[in-house]
Amino acid sequence: MSTAEKSLHLALVFGGRSGEHEVSVVSARSVSGALDASRYLVVPMAIARDGRWADPDTARRVLEGSGDRTDEVARFDGSHRLDPRLLDGSIDVVLPILHGPYGEDGTIQGMLEMLDLPYAGCDVTSSAVCMDKILCKRLLREAGLATPQWREVDRRRWDTDRSRLRDLCLELGLPLFVKPVRLGSSVGVSKVSQESALDAAIESALGYDQRAIVEQGLDAREIEVAVLGNTDPRASVPGEIVPGHEFYDYDDKYLDDSCQLLAPAPLDESQSEAARALAVQAFRSLGCDGMARVDLFLERASGRFSINEANTIPGFTSISMYPKLWALSGLPYARLLDELIRLGVERHAREKRL
């Protein structure tokens, strides 16, 4: 079906069960405002915090609500186990704007595969791999791509062998970053600069997930590259995050204006090309298609790049780096969304042929 022939009925799915629920709502509002009304009939589908899907009127009210900041996002309740409009044949394509578990981790992608519905973004496998920071790092290492050293901590081992795990983590040296394995937007993330703070940081991360990852902290600049495409991905100009807090945490990203988003990043031409090439390598190695924002470190002393992580549904708020970088690369927000939707439809058609 061509978007030139008729408007596509596009299900815009947002909200969700994860700790990034509010960010998802803000992202979806930005996306809805940028979609070309002549090409898409937007069908809002909202998932409440308990996993139930809102009725159509509630979904539209939340999407059309005011507020660009997460602390202004209204709470809402769900009434369905699944939005019935996904089952009645009226939806042409789905645009999931869901961050974190139960959205960015392959779960909704698997459901859409079962329903035989085209959707934008990475498929089930790459979504699941990139959401799991430890699996992601293992694949990157297998591909020969640099990533900071890490240790894995799970709840059972932490409760039964805490002293040994603590020593293994401290072998990496300070500072350390402690994160839930399957979450994003810096939810549950702590920077540990003193040994005495490690236990509390691990407990905090394990409050969000059964596993935590403890990563070596690098003296590095934080570089982000937006990648777009299926079989022939391309990279945007790089951007740089200059945290306003001790590190780029949740408040820095969404609740205040203390961080700086430098777009494009102040890199020389060789550094910029190296960052773009590494981001595409990571995208391919992790099996991504559609979109991902690849986050890199540029070590200050050595000038070497390493890979932090890949985000398969990056933020789409008014201040998010992914759409900003593509706009600077010659692809404005509305056309970026067109391309993401086209790539999703293209992949679905390719899979159907198989």
Secondary structure, DSSP 8 states (H G I E B T S, - for coil): --TTTS-EEEEEEEE-SSTTHHHHHHHHHHHHHHS-TTTEEEEEEEE-TTS-B--HHHHHHHHT---SSGGG-------BSS-GGGTTT--SEEEEE--STTTTSSHHHHHHHHTT--BSS--HHHHHHHHSHHHHHHHHHHTT-----EEEEEHHHHHHSHHHHHHHHHTT-SSEEEEETT--TTTT-EEE-SGGGHHHHHHHHHTT-SEEEEEE--SEEEEEEEEEESSS-EE---EEEE-SSSS--HHHHHT-S-SEEESS-S--HHHHHHHHHHHHHHHHHTT--EEEEEEEEEETTT--EEEEEEESS---STT-HHHHHHHHTT--HHHHHHHHHHHHHHHHHHHHH-
